[in-house]
Amino acid sequence: MSLPLPSLQHDCAACSGLCCVVLPFDAEQGFGFDKGAHTPCSHLQDDFGCDIHKSLAANGFSGCIHYSCHGAGQRATRMFGESNWRSDPARKSEIYSAFTQLQKLHGLQHLLVFAITKVVSDDWQQRLLAEQQRLEQLCRQVELQNAVDIEAAEAGTLAILRQLATEPEIVALRTGKTNRG
Ligand code: SF4
């Protein structure tokens, strides 16, 4: 059965470099130098490109190579149209908040989509899909700038994933002992 799964791919060309601004960096975790949240990376260019994009690892930024916002960056950028954190500083906190919330919700959706591709039970696929769609509805609320309880959303998703992890079928999948597929 083909399921309507979102792509959740990041598209840096359609983004105002939000991860490079909003997120803190820790040099010890592969981000070159320490910087606080809501501070632009010194390598971020005026057009939101990266001046060391072709040599990230050599410059100590292997963390950037592995990071993905799972599509939250371009989504948050799109929300504000022509405005971005640089052109419209008065809207910075709104933009940063939208990205932070969408990043969490997209990250959780990514976990669910990964799980959907691994489970063999139709019931579990449908349950995980329903949860992914619930999170997508919350993303739409973020886009409308309505209040969303991100912690509660995360707790709900993680509870489902924890339950999934205890399912005999999943354990069987991990150990290669499933008799399906
Ligand atoms: S926030 Fe996402 S889309 Fe934007 S630059 Fe970072 S990884 Fe790319």
Backbone and ligand atoms as CSV (ligand in chain L), in Angstrom:
chain,resi,resn,atom,element,x,y,z
A,1,MET,N,N,0.848,-1.190,0.000
A,1,MET,CA,C,0.000,0.000,0.000
A,1,MET,C,C,0.889,1.249,0.000
A,2,SER,N,N,0.600,2.190,-0.887
A,2,SER,CA,C,1.375,3.424,-0.941
A,2,SER,C,C,0.812,4.418,0.075
A,3,LEU,N,N,1.668,4.904,0.953
A,3,LEU,CA,C,1.212,5.812,2.005
A,3,LEU,C,C,1.587,7.249,1.654
A,4,PRO,N,N,0.737,8.218,2.040
A,4,PRO,CA,C,1.004,9.626,1.712
A,4,PRO,C,C,2.030,10.240,2.668
A,5,LEU,N,N,3.295,9.902,2.463
A,5,LEU,CA,C,4.327,10.379,3.378
A,5,LEU,C,C,4.946,11.686,2.870
A,6,PRO,N,N,5.231,12.614,3.780
A,6,PRO,CA,C,5.880,13.870,3.372
A,6,PRO,C,C,7.358,13.635,3.066
A,7,SER,N,N,7.986,14.516,2.275
A,7,SER,CA,C,9.394,14.288,1.928
A,7,SER,C,C,10.345,14.726,3.052
A,8,LEU,N,N,10.045,15.828,3.719
A,8,LEU,CA,C,10.852,16.313,4.852
A,8,LEU,C,C,12.329,16.531,4.498
A,9,GLN,N,N,12.572,16.895,3.251
A,9,GLN,CA,C,13.944,17.211,2.822
A,9,GLN,C,C,14.224,18.694,3.057
A,10,HIS,N,N,15.405,19.002,3.527
A,10,HIS,CA,C,15.725,20.430,3.665
A,10,HIS,C,C,16.068,21.016,2.289
A,11,ASP,N,N,15.785,22.297,2.134
A,11,ASP,CA,C,16.063,23.005,0.881
A,11,ASP,C,C,16.728,24.333,1.245
A,12,CYS,N,N,18.052,24.274,1.409
A,12,CYS,CA,C,18.792,25.436,1.905
A,12,CYS,C,C,18.699,26.628,0.951
A,13,ALA,N,N,18.518,26.354,-0.348
A,13,ALA,CA,C,18.431,27.444,-1.321
A,13,ALA,C,C,17.155,28.263,-1.129
A,14,ALA,N,N,16.169,27.701,-0.452
A,14,ALA,CA,C,14.899,28.401,-0.226
A,14,ALA,C,C,14.779,28.878,1.221
A,15,CYS,N,N,15.904,28.976,1.892
A,15,CYS,CA,C,15.902,29.274,3.331
A,15,CYS,C,C,16.798,30.469,3.624
A,16,SER,N,N,16.494,31.176,4.687
A,16,SER,CA,C,17.320,32.324,5.083
A,16,SER,C,C,18.393,31.913,6.098
A,17,GLY,N,N,18.890,30.698,5.957
A,17,GLY,CA,C,20.004,30.231,6.804
A,17,GLY,C,C,19.611,30.121,8.271
A,18,LEU,N,N,18.400,29.692,8.526
A,18,LEU,CA,C,17.894,29.759,9.903
A,18,LEU,C,C,18.677,28.905,10.893
A,19,CYS,N,N,19.098,27.707,10.461
A,19,CYS,CA,C,19.857,26.885,11.415
A,19,CYS,C,C,21.177,27.559,11.771
A,20,CYS,N,N,21.726,28.325,10.829
A,20,CYS,CA,C,23.027,28.985,11.044
A,20,CYS,C,C,22.904,30.179,11.986
A,21,VAL,N,N,21.674,30.581,12.269
A,21,VAL,CA,C,21.441,31.733,13.145
A,21,VAL,C,C,20.809,31.282,14.466
A,22,VAL,N,N,19.744,30.535,14.337
A,22,VAL,CA,C,18.909,30.240,15.511
A,22,VAL,C,C,19.588,29.262,16.467
A,23,LEU,N,N,20.304,28.289,15.923
A,23,LEU,CA,C,20.852,27.227,16.780
A,23,LEU,C,C,22.187,27.619,17.400
A,24,PRO,N,N,22.435,27.195,18.640
A,24,PRO,CA,C,23.773,27.399,19.222
A,24,PRO,C,C,24.750,26.421,18.586
A,25,PHE,N,N,26.020,26.786,18.561
A,25,PHE,CA,C,27.070,25.890,18.061
A,25,PHE,C,C,27.949,25.470,19.223
A,26,ASP,N,N,28.413,24.229,19.131
A,26,ASP,CA,C,29.370,23.715,20.113
A,26,ASP,C,C,30.538,23.138,19.313
A,27,ALA,N,N,31.710,23.744,19.478
A,27,ALA,CA,C,32.880,23.309,18.699
A,27,ALA,C,C,33.157,21.825,18.912
A,28,GLU,N,N,32.927,21.354,20.121
A,28,GLU,CA,C,33.240,19.952,20.415
A,28,GLU,C,C,32.273,18.987,19.727
A,29,GLN,N,N,31.155,19.517,19.230
A,29,GLN,CA,C,30.203,18.649,18.524
A,29,GLN,C,C,30.255,18.855,17.013
A,30,GLY,N,N,31.354,19.391,16.528
A,30,GLY,CA,C,31.550,19.500,15.082
A,30,GLY,C,C,30.971,20.751,14.466
A,31,PHE,N,N,30.908,21.831,15.247
A,31,PHE,CA,C,30.395,23.086,14.694
A,31,PHE,C,C,31.437,24.209,14.742
A,32,GLY,N,N,32.682,23.835,14.596
A,32,GLY,CA,C,33.751,24.816,14.355
A,32,GLY,C,C,34.113,25.699,15.527
A,33,PHE,N,N,33.144,26.410,16.048
A,33,PHE,CA,C,33.379,27.288,17.206
A,33,PHE,C,C,32.096,27.339,18.031
A,34,ASP,N,N,32.237,27.813,19.240
A,34,ASP,CA,C,31.051,27.969,20.098
A,34,ASP,C,C,30.351,29.271,19.731
A,35,LYS,N,N,29.053,29.214,19.633
A,35,LYS,CA,C,28.275,30.452,19.499
A,35,LYS,C,C,26.932,30.240,20.173
A,36,GLY,N,N,26.336,31.334,20.605
A,36,GLY,CA,C,25.042,31.247,21.262
A,36,GLY,C,C,23.909,31.140,20.253
A,37,ALA,N,N,22.730,30.770,20.752
A,37,ALA,CA,C,21.526,30.767,19.909
A,37,ALA,C,C,21.213,32.198,19.464
A,38,HIS,N,N,20.545,32.308,18.332
A,38,HIS,CA,C,20.073,33.599,17.796
A,38,HIS,C,C,21.229,34.534,17.425
A,39,THR,N,N,22.340,33.932,17.051
A,39,THR,CA,C,23.525,34.691,16.633
A,39,THR,C,C,23.973,34.137,15.288
A,40,PRO,N,N,24.084,34.984,14.262
A,40,PRO,CA,C,24.465,34.451,12.948
A,40,PRO,C,C,25.870,33.849,12.960
A,41,CYS,N,N,26.032,32.734,12.286
A,41,CYS,CA,C,27.357,32.147,12.073
A,41,CYS,C,C,28.178,33.144,11.253
A,42,SER,N,N,29.450,33.280,11.580
A,42,SER,CA,C,30.293,34.254,10.874
A,42,SER,C,C,30.552,33.836,9.428
A,43,HIS,N,N,30.240,32.595,9.066
A,43,HIS,CA,C,30.429,32.138,7.681
A,43,HIS,C,C,29.185,32.345,6.816
A,44,LEU,N,N,28.120,32.818,7.420
A,44,LEU,CA,C,26.876,33.013,6.667
A,44,LEU,C,C,27.003,34.278,5.807
A,45,GLN,N,N,26.744,34.105,4.509
A,45,GLN,CA,C,26.921,35.224,3.591
A,45,GLN,C,C,25.639,36.050,3.453
A,46,ASP,N,N,25.759,37.181,2.763
A,46,ASP,CA,C,24.603,38.073,2.609
A,46,ASP,C,C,23.436,37.382,1.909
A,47,ASP,N,N,23.755,36.431,0.994
A,47,ASP,CA,C,22.675,35.743,0.266
A,47,ASP,C,C,22.240,34.461,0.985
A,48,PHE,N,N,22.668,34.293,2.228
A,48,PHE,CA,C,22.345,33.144,3.084
A,48,PHE,C,C,23.063,31.863,2.659
A,49,GLY,N,N,24.055,32.004,1.766
A,49,GLY,CA,C,24.927,30.877,1.467
A,49,GLY,C,C,26.009,30.787,2.546
A,50,CYS,N,N,26.839,29.770,2.420
A,50,CYS,CA,C,27.896,29.521,3.410
A,50,CYS,C,C,29.245,29.666,2.720
A,51,ASP,N,N,30.146,30.481,3.278
A,51,ASP,CA,C,31.413,30.724,2.574
A,51,ASP,C,C,32.411,29.573,2.727
A,52,ILE,N,N,32.080,28.558,3.522
A,52,ILE,CA,C,32.961,27.377,3.601
A,52,ILE,C,C,32.182,26.106,3.255
A,53,HIS,N,N,31.120,26.269,2.476
A,53,HIS,CA,C,30.249,25.124,2.189
A,53,HIS,C,C,31.010,23.945,1.578
A,54,LYS,N,N,32.024,24.238,0.752
A,54,LYS,CA,C,32.750,23.157,0.076
A,54,LYS,C,C,33.867,22.577,0.934
A,55,SER,N,N,34.090,23.155,2.094
A,55,SER,CA,C,35.189,22.647,2.937
A,55,SER,C,C,34.763,22.626,4.405
A,56,LEU,N,N,33.539,22.205,4.641
A,56,LEU,CA,C,33.011,22.202,6.011
A,56,LEU,C,C,33.835,21.305,6.935
A,57,ALA,N,N,34.080,20.074,6.495
A,57,ALA,CA,C,34.804,19.140,7.366
A,57,ALA,C,C,36.208,19.646,7.657
A,58,ALA,N,N,36.884,20.149,6.638
A,58,ALA,CA,C,38.258,20.633,6.827
A,58,ALA,C,C,38.309,21.811,7.793
A,59,ASN,N,N,37.188,22.533,7.894
A,59,ASN,CA,C,37.139,23.685,8.796
A,59,ASN,C,C,36.526,23.354,10.160
A,60,GLY,N,N,36.322,22.055,10.407
A,60,GLY,CA,C,35.808,21.650,11.720
A,60,GLY,C,C,34.305,21.702,11.851
A,61,PHE,N,N,33.586,21.771,10.692
A,61,PHE,CA,C,32.115,21.857,10.725
A,61,PHE,C,C,31.440,20.582,10.212
A,62,SER,N,N,31.957,19.433,10.626
A,62,SER,CA,C,31.319,18.186,10.179
A,62,SER,C,C,29.876,18.099,10.673
A,63,GLY,N,N,29.578,18.764,11.793
A,63,GLY,CA,C,28.205,18.757,12.311
A,63,GLY,C,C,27.218,19.319,11.305
A,64,CYS,N,N,27.641,20.340,10.540
A,64,CYS,CA,C,26.742,20.947,9.544
A,64,CYS,C,C,26.446,19.963,8.411
A,65,ILE,N,N,27.422,19.117,8.103
A,65,ILE,CA,C,27.223,18.145,7.011
A,65,ILE,C,C,26.110,17.173,7.388
A,66,HIS,N,N,26.074,16.804,8.655
A,66,HIS,CA,C,25.119,15.774,9.092
A,66,HIS,C,C,23.783,16.349,9.549
A,67,TYR,N,N,23.748,17.663,9.780
A,67,TYR,CA,C,22.503,18.257,10.305
A,67,TYR,C,C,21.439,18.375,9.212
A,68,SER,N,N,20.193,18.144,9.597
A,68,SER,CA,C,19.068,18.485,8.733
A,68,SER,C,C,17.951,19.046,9.591
A,69,CYS,N,N,17.310,20.079,9.088
A,69,CYS,CA,C,16.120,20.635,9.766
A,69,CYS,C,C,14.876,19.889,9.318
A,70,HIS,N,N,15.042,18.950,8.398
A,70,HIS,CA,C,13.922,18.167,7.844
A,70,HIS,C,C,12.837,19.056,7.227
A,71,GLY,N,N,13.292,20.129,6.592
A,71,GLY,CA,C,12.350,20.986,5.853
A,71,GLY,C,C,11.766,22.135,6.654
A,72,ALA,N,N,12.148,22.235,7.932
A,72,ALA,CA,C,11.587,23.313,8.759
A,72,ALA,C,C,12.113,24.689,8.331
A,73,GLY,N,N,13.365,24.724,7.862
A,73,GLY,CA,C,13.977,26.012,7.517
A,73,GLY,C,C,13.260,26.718,6.388
A,74,GLN,N,N,13.063,26.002,5.283
A,74,GLN,CA,C,12.384,26.665,4.157
A,74,GLN,C,C,10.922,26.952,4.484
A,75,ARG,N,N,10.341,26.118,5.330
A,75,ARG,CA,C,8.930,26.344,5.690
A,75,ARG,C,C,8.791,27.621,6.526
A,76,ALA,N,N,9.670,27.769,7.522
A,76,ALA,CA,C,9.631,28.977,8.358
A,76,ALA,C,C,9.969,30.207,7.524
A,77,THR,N,N,10.915,30.072,6.598
A,77,THR,CA,C,11.279,31.202,5.723
A,77,THR,C,C,10.075,31.612,4.875
A,78,ARG,N,N,9.397,30.618,4.310
A,78,ARG,CA,C,8.233,30.880,3.443
A,78,ARG,C,C,7.113,31.596,4.208
A,79,MET,N,N,6.992,31.292,5.482
A,79,MET,CA,C,5.923,31.894,6.305
A,79,MET,C,C,5.963,33.408,6.295
A,80,PHE,N,N,7.173,33.961,6.189
A,80,PHE,CA,C,7.325,35.406,6.361
A,80,PHE,C,C,7.527,36.142,5.041
A,81,GLY,N,N,7.339,35.431,3.939
A,81,GLY,CA,C,7.371,36.070,2.613
A,81,GLY,C,C,8.658,36.833,2.370
A,82,GLU,N,N,8.540,38.118,2.088
A,82,GLU,CA,C,9.708,38.945,1.775
A,82,GLU,C,C,10.515,39.302,3.025
A,83,SER,N,N,9.931,39.126,4.185
A,83,SER,CA,C,10.645,39.470,5.429
A,83,SER,C,C,11.541,38.322,5.858
A,84,ASN,N,N,12.704,38.657,6.358
A,84,ASN,CA,C,13.543,37.638,6.993
A,84,ASN,C,C,14.237,38.278,8.192
A,85,TRP,N,N,14.945,37.463,8.949
A,85,TRP,CA,C,15.538,37.947,10.197
A,85,TRP,C,C,16.522,39.093,9.970
A,86,ARG,N,N,17.084,39.183,8.752
A,86,ARG,CA,C,18.058,40.237,8.491
A,86,ARG,C,C,17.368,41.506,7.972
A,87,SER,N,N,16.407,41.316,7.066
A,87,SER,CA,C,15.754,42.477,6.445
A,87,SER,C,C,14.722,43.118,7.370
A,88,ASP,N,N,14.236,42.352,8.317
A,88,ASP,CA,C,13.143,42.844,9.163
A,88,ASP,C,C,13.417,42.451,10.612
A,89,PRO,N,N,14.406,43.103,11.230
A,89,PRO,CA,C,14.817,42.707,12.581
A,89,PRO,C,C,13.673,42.734,13.590
A,90,ALA,N,N,12.661,43.552,13.355
A,90,ALA,CA,C,11.547,43.628,14.307
A,90,ALA,C,C,10.784,42.301,14.374
A,91,ARG,N,N,10.937,41.465,13.347
A,91,ARG,CA,C,10.213,40.184,13.319
A,91,ARG,C,C,11.102,38.993,13.683
A,92,LYS,N,N,12.341,39.314,14.100
A,92,LYS,CA,C,13.287,38.224,14.407
A,92,LYS,C,C,12.696,37.190,15.355
A,93,SER,N,N,12.139,37.658,16.463
A,93,SER,CA,C,11.705,36.682,17.474
A,93,SER,C,C,10.573,35.804,16.940
A,94,GLU,N,N,9.684,36.373,16.118
A,94,GLU,CA,C,8.615,35.561,15.497
A,94,GLU,C,C,9.220,34.503,14.578
A,95,ILE,N,N,10.191,34.934,13.782
A,95,ILE,CA,C,10.812,34.025,12.804
A,95,ILE,C,C,11.571,32.912,13.534
A,96,TYR,N,N,12.340,33.292,14.551
A,96,TYR,CA,C,13.104,32.294,15.298
A,96,TYR,C,C,12.157,31.306,15.995
A,97,SER,N,N,11.082,31.836,16.540
A,97,SER,CA,C,10.122,30.965,17.230
A,97,SER,C,C,9.472,29.987,16.248
A,98,ALA,N,N,9.085,30.492,15.086
A,98,ALA,CA,C,8.459,29.617,14.086
A,98,ALA,C,C,9.425,28.509,13.688
A,99,PHE,N,N,10.683,28.874,13.444
A,99,PHE,CA,C,11.664,27.849,13.050
A,99,PHE,C,C,11.860,26.835,14.167
A,100,THR,N,N,11.994,27.311,15.386
A,100,THR,CA,C,12.237,26.404,16.516
A,100,THR,C,C,11.096,25.402,16.655
A,101,GLN,N,N,9.880,25.888,16.527
A,101,GLN,CA,C,8.723,24.985,16.658
A,101,GLN,C,C,8.633,24.018,15.476
A,102,LEU,N,N,8.814,24.559,14.267
A,102,LEU,CA,C,8.721,23.690,13.082
A,102,LEU,C,C,9.845,22.671,13.056
A,103,GLN,N,N,11.038,23.095,13.525
A,103,GLN,CA,C,12.154,22.147,13.545
A,103,GLN,C,C,11.809,20.958,14.434
A,104,LYS,N,N,11.230,21.222,15.587
A,104,LYS,CA,C,10.859,20.124,16.486
A,104,LYS,C,C,9.783,19.238,15.846
A,105,LEU,N,N,8.753,19.880,15.280
A,105,LEU,CA,C,7.648,19.103,14.710
A,105,LEU,C,C,8.081,18.324,13.468
A,106,HIS,N,N,8.954,18.911,12.663
A,106,HIS,CA,C,9.455,18.188,11.482
A,106,HIS,C,C,10.385,17.056,11.912
A,107,GLY,N,N,11.191,17.283,12.950
A,107,GLY,CA,C,12.070,16.218,13.435
A,107,GLY,C,C,11.268,15.018,13.923
A,108,LEU,N,N,10.177,15.306,14.617
A,108,LEU,CA,C,9.324,14.205,15.095
A,108,LEU,C,C,8.650,13.501,13.921
A,109,GLN,N,N,8.216,14.284,12.948
A,109,GLN,CA,C,7.616,13.650,11.759
A,109,GLN,C,C,8.635,12.756,11.061
A,110,HIS,N,N,9.876,13.210,11.023
A,110,HIS,CA,C,10.932,12.406,10.400
A,110,HIS,C,C,11.067,11.056,11.121
A,111,LEU,N,N,11.050,11.077,12.443
A,111,LEU,CA,C,11.136,9.821,13.206
A,111,LEU,C,C,9.963,8.907,12.864
A,112,LEU,N,N,8.773,9.501,12.777
A,112,LEU,CA,C,7.583,8.694,12.487
A,112,LEU,C,C,7.645,8.100,11.083
A,113,VAL,N,N,8.077,8.906,10.124
A,113,VAL,CA,C,8.160,8.400,8.748
A,113,VAL,C,C,9.174,7.267,8.672
A,114,PHE,N,N,10.293,7.430,9.372
A,114,PHE,CA,C,11.290,6.351,9.400
A,114,PHE,C,C,10.668,5.076,9.972
A,115,ALA,N,N,9.928,5.241,11.079
A,115,ALA,CA,C,9.303,4.077,11.712
A,115,ALA,C,C,8.269,3.441,10.782
A,116,ILE,N,N,7.505,4.280,10.078
A,116,ILE,CA,C,6.474,3.751,9.163
A,116,ILE,C,C,7.118,2.850,8.100
A,117,THR,N,N,8.299,3.241,7.653
A,117,THR,CA,C,8.955,2.448,6.608
A,117,THR,C,C,9.534,1.141,7.160
A,118,LYS,N,N,9.612,1.039,8.482
A,118,LYS,CA,C,10.215,-0.166,9.078
A,118,LYS,C,C,9.193,-1.165,9.590
A,119,VAL,N,N,8.007,-0.672,10.016
A,119,VAL,CA,C,7.058,-1.619,10.607
A,119,VAL,C,C,6.392,-2.452,9.517
A,120,VAL,N,N,5.995,-3.645,9.880
A,120,VAL,CA,C,5.316,-4.512,8.912
A,120,VAL,C,C,3.829,-4.646,9.223
A,121,SER,N,N,3.421,-4.159,10.385
A,121,SER,CA,C,2.018,-4.263,10.774
A,121,SER,C,C,1.222,-3.104,10.165
A,122,ASP,N,N,0.150,-3.427,9.457
A,122,ASP,CA,C,-0.699,-2.377,8.874
A,122,ASP,C,C,-1.280,-1.485,9.961
A,123,ASP,N,N,-1.660,-2.085,11.080
A,123,ASP,CA,C,-2.235,-1.294,12.179
A,123,ASP,C,C,-1.220,-0.266,12.690
A,124,TRP,N,N,-0.003,-0.717,12.860
A,124,TRP,CA,C,1.023,0.215,13.324
A,124,TRP,C,C,1.319,1.281,12.276
A,125,GLN,N,N,1.346,0.899,11.028
A,125,GLN,CA,C,1.568,1.903,9.977
A,125,GLN,C,C,0.495,2.989,10.055
A,126,GLN,N,N,-0.752,2.570,10.202
A,126,GLN,CA,C,-1.848,3.539,10.251
A,126,GLN,C,C,-1.759,4.397,11.510
A,127,ARG,N,N,-1.382,3.795,12.601
A,127,ARG,CA,C,-1.272,4.562,13.849
A,127,ARG,C,C,-0.156,5.611,13.752
A,128,LEU,N,N,0.961,5.184,13.191
A,128,LEU,CA,C,2.087,6.122,13.038
A,128,LEU,C,C,1.747,7.211,12.029
A,129,LEU,N,N,1.051,6.828,10.973
A,129,LEU,CA,C,0.653,7.807,9.960
A,129,LEU,C,C,-0.305,8.842,10.565
A,130,ALA,N,N,-1.225,8.386,11.390
A,130,ALA,CA,C,-2.168,9.306,12.042
A,130,ALA,C,C,-1.414,10.290,12.940
A,131,GLU,N,N,-0.398,9.791,13.622
A,131,GLU,CA,C,0.398,10.673,14.486
A,131,GLU,C,C,1.181,11.679,13.641
A,132,GLN,N,N,1.746,11.209,12.530
A,132,GLN,CA,C,2.471,12.136,11.644
A,132,GLN,C,C,1.515,13.222,11.133
A,133,GLN,N,N,0.305,12.816,10.802
A,133,GLN,CA,C,-0.653,13.801,10.280
A,133,GLN,C,C,-1.111,14.764,11.381
A,134,ARG,N,N,-1.160,14.269,12.609
A,134,ARG,CA,C,-1.482,15.167,13.730
A,134,ARG,C,C,-0.393,16.237,13.864
A,135,LEU,N,N,0.860,15.817,13.755
A,135,LEU,CA,C,1.963,16.783,13.851
A,135,LEU,C,C,1.922,17.781,12.688
A,136,GLU,N,N,1.557,17.281,11.509
A,136,GLU,CA,C,1.470,18.179,10.358
A,136,GLU,C,C,0.376,19.236,10.586
A,137,GLN,N,N,-0.713,18.829,11.219
A,137,GLN,CA,C,-1.758,19.813,11.553
A,137,GLN,C,C,-1.215,20.866,12.514
A,138,LEU,N,N,-0.378,20.439,13.448
A,138,LEU,CA,C,0.221,21.400,14.385
A,138,LEU,C,C,1.161,22.355,13.647
A,139,CYS,N,N,1.872,21.825,12.640
A,139,CYS,CA,C,2.725,22.709,11.823
A,139,CYS,C,C,1.873,23.791,11.163
A,140,ARG,N,N,0.702,23.408,10.715
A,140,ARG,CA,C,-0.175,24.403,10.063
A,140,ARG,C,C,-0.635,25.449,11.077
A,141,GLN,N,N,-0.805,25.029,12.324
A,141,GLN,CA,C,-1.149,26.006,13.362
A,141,GLN,C,C,0.024,26.959,13.597
A,142,VAL,N,N,1.247,26.425,13.579
A,142,VAL,CA,C,2.426,27.292,13.709
A,142,VAL,C,C,2.441,28.299,12.563
A,143,GLU,N,N,2.138,27.818,11.353
A,143,GLU,CA,C,2.124,28.735,10.200
A,143,GLU,C,C,1.084,29.836,10.366
A,144,LEU,N,N,0.003,29.514,11.055
A,144,LEU,CA,C,-1.034,30.528,11.314
A,144,LEU,C,C,-0.682,31.378,12.537
A,145,GLN,N,N,0.454,31.060,13.132
A,145,GLN,CA,C,0.956,31.718,14.337
A,145,GLN,C,C,-0.004,31.573,15.516
A,146,ASN,N,N,-0.671,30.435,15.555
A,146,ASN,CA,C,-1.470,30.078,16.730
A,146,ASN,C,C,-0.569,29.364,17.743
A,147,ALA,N,N,-0.946,29.442,19.007
A,147,ALA,CA,C,-0.144,28.793,20.048
A,147,ALA,C,C,-0.208,27.274,19.892
A,148,VAL,N,N,0.953,26.647,19.993
A,148,VAL,CA,C,1.036,25.182,19.903
A,148,VAL,C,C,1.860,24.693,21.087
A,149,ASP,N,N,1.360,23.666,21.757
A,149,ASP,CA,C,2.098,23.094,22.887
A,149,ASP,C,C,3.071,22.044,22.334
A,150,ILE,N,N,4.285,22.495,22.075
A,150,ILE,CA,C,5.280,21.632,21.436
A,150,ILE,C,C,5.698,20.499,22.376
A,151,GLU,N,N,5.837,20.822,23.658
A,151,GLU,CA,C,6.265,19.774,24.612
A,151,GLU,C,C,5.243,18.651,24.672
A,152,ALA,N,N,3.970,19.015,24.679
A,152,ALA,CA,C,2.922,17.989,24.720
A,152,ALA,C,C,2.925,17.180,23.430
A,153,ALA,N,N,3.141,17.870,22.312
A,153,ALA,CA,C,3.185,17.160,21.025
A,153,ALA,C,C,4.328,16.154,21.023
A,154,GLU,N,N,5.486,16.590,21.525
A,154,GLU,CA,C,6.647,15.696,21.562
A,154,GLU,C,C,6.396,14.511,22.487
A,155,ALA,N,N,5.823,14.805,23.653
A,155,ALA,CA,C,5.567,13.723,24.615
A,155,ALA,C,C,4.621,12.680,24.015
A,156,GLY,N,N,3.609,13.148,23.279
A,156,GLY,CA,C,2.658,12.222,22.667
A,156,GLY,C,C,3.326,11.323,21.640
A,157,THR,N,N,4.146,11.923,20.797
A,157,THR,CA,C,4.828,11.137,19.756
A,157,THR,C,C,5.810,10.143,20.377
A,158,LEU,N,N,6.581,10.617,21.356
A,158,LEU,CA,C,7.583,9.728,21.951
A,158,LEU,C,C,6.936,8.567,22.703
A,159,ALA,N,N,5.766,8.835,23.291
A,159,ALA,CA,C,5.058,7.740,23.983
A,159,ALA,C,C,4.678,6.647,22.981
A,160,ILE,N,N,4.214,7.059,21.817
A,160,ILE,CA,C,3.849,6.066,20.784
A,160,ILE,C,C,5.089,5.301,20.317
A,161,LEU,N,N,6.173,6.021,20.102
A,161,LEU,CA,C,7.390,5.359,19.615
A,161,LEU,C,C,7.966,4.416,20.680
A,162,ARG,N,N,7.842,4.835,21.948
A,162,ARG,CA,C,8.312,3.942,23.027
A,162,ARG,C,C,7.488,2.659,23.052
A,163,GLN,N,N,6.182,2.820,22.871
A,163,GLN,CA,C,5.320,1.635,22.857
A,163,GLN,C,C,5.670,0.746,21.674
A,164,LEU,N,N,5.905,1.380,20.540
A,164,LEU,CA,C,6.277,0.620,19.340
A,164,LEU,C,C,7.544,-0.197,19.588
A,165,ALA,N,N,8.490,0.411,20.300
A,165,ALA,CA,C,9.776,-0.262,20.527
A,165,ALA,C,C,9.625,-1.537,21.343
A,166,THR,N,N,8.505,-1.673,22.063
A,166,THR,CA,C,8.306,-2.881,22.885
A,166,THR,C,C,7.492,-3.947,22.154
A,167,GLU,N,N,7.014,-3.611,20.961
A,167,GLU,CA,C,6.166,-4.565,20.231
A,167,GLU,C,C,6.971,-5.796,19.803
A,168,PRO,N,N,6.440,-6.976,19.998
A,168,PRO,CA,C,7.177,-8.196,19.600
A,168,PRO,C,C,7.560,-8.184,18.126
A,169,GLU,N,N,6.671,-7.655,17.286
A,169,GLU,CA,C,6.954,-7.665,15.857
A,169,GLU,C,C,8.179,-6.809,15.524
A,170,ILE,N,N,8.302,-5.671,16.261
A,170,ILE,CA,C,9.430,-4.781,16.018
A,170,ILE,C,C,10.709,-5.431,16.516
A,171,VAL,N,N,10.609,-6.060,17.676
A,171,VAL,CA,C,11.777,-6.768,18.193
A,171,VAL,C,C,12.202,-7.840,17.197
A,172,ALA,N,N,11.201,-8.527,16.628
A,172,ALA,CA,C,11.510,-9.564,15.642
A,172,ALA,C,C,12.193,-8.964,14.423
A,173,LEU,N,N,11.714,-7.787,14.011
A,173,LEU,CA,C,12.328,-7.125,12.859
A,173,LEU,C,C,13.789,-6.806,13.121
A,174,ARG,N,N,14.044,-6.296,14.335
A,174,ARG,CA,C,15.415,-5.937,14.689
A,174,ARG,C,C,16.340,-7.139,14.644
A,175,THR,N,N,15.794,-8.295,15.059
A,175,THR,CA,C,16.635,-9.483,15.119
A,175,THR,C,C,16.541,-10.327,13.846
A,176,GLY,N,N,15.778,-9.823,12.877
A,176,GLY,CA,C,15.669,-10.518,11.595
A,176,GLY,C,C,14.809,-11.766,11.659
A,177,LYS,N,N,13.949,-11.859,12.693
A,177,LYS,CA,C,13.168,-13.084,12.855
A,177,LYS,C,C,11.713,-12.925,12.432
A,178,THR,N,N,11.407,-11.841,11.725
A,178,THR,CA,C,10.029,-11.692,11.248
A,178,THR,C,C,9.747,-12.663,10.115
A,179,ASN,N,N,8.476,-13.105,10.013
A,179,ASN,CA,C,8.127,-14.003,8.920
A,179,ASN,C,C,7.395,-13.248,7.803
A,180,ARG,N,N,7.470,-11.889,7.838
A,180,ARG,CA,C,6.824,-11.085,6.797
A,180,ARG,C,C,7.886,-10.237,6.111
A,181,GLY,N,N,7.878,-10.238,4.807
A,181,GLY,CA,C,8.744,-9.358,4.023
A,181,GLY,C,C,10.181,-9.557,4.347
L,1,SF4,S1,S,17.518,25.589,8.414
L,1,SF4,FE1,FE,17.356,23.783,7.054
L,1,SF4,S2,S,16.940,24.597,4.982
L,1,SF4,FE2,FE,17.718,26.289,6.278
L,1,SF4,S3,S,19.943,26.367,5.902
L,1,SF4,FE3,FE,19.589,25.067,7.721
L,1,SF4,S4,S,19.445,22.942,6.929
L,1,SF4,FE4,FE,19.182,24.352,5.173
